[in-house]
Amino acid sequence: MLLTSIKTKLKLTSTQKVLMSKHAGISRFTYNWGLATWQVLYKEGYKPNHLILKKFFNNEVKTVFPWIKEKGICQKITEFAFENLGKAFQNFFEKRADYPKFKRKGRNSSFTINAGGKPINIGGNRIKLPTIGWVSTYESLPHTTTTKVTISQTAGDWYISCSYEIEREITNKEYDYVGVDLGVKVRSVG
């Protein structure tokens, strides 16, 4: 099996655009909260990680902000925001990236969702996203499944991207030997 990916533009209604913006806002808020909390804990001598921050956020912070649990909002976006924060710090510690920065509204808005371990069916010009429901695409998607999707905004347009597996074609060997061309020396007669 080979892993491949696709990214395509979404054809959204105005209501769906608002819903996408809410998801991206919650993802940004969660990431920024995690980064700020990480910095405070580090200054106080602790060694934080994204798993501890996620647990505290889910048990203590989510209860203070009811808009995070609003109907129609996929609760997995906070999980992926912490996962992205953990990857950002890992890349920083391994000297592959700069120190993580706070996310700003309107710049690289995105969020990732999954179906709680169940496959997400894609194919054709529509896809049913967990909690969000059916959304349309401008181009036809291959008929397959994926485990998670990322939705991002660029220049006012929303895009969906995901990875999926395809079968690798196995070619049969036609011959048991290989020919090698060593070239021919030509002597010019002149």
Secondary structure, 3 states (H helix, E strand, C coil): CEEEEEEEEEECCHHHHHHHHHHHHHHHHHHHHHHHHHHHHHHCCCCCCHHHHHHHHHHHHCCCCHHHHCCCCCCHHHHHHHHHHHHHHHHHHCCCCCCCCCCCCCCCCEEEEEECCECEEEEEEEEEECCCEEEEEEEEEEEEEECEEEEEEECCEEEEEEEEEECCCCCCCCCCCCCCCCCCCCCCCC
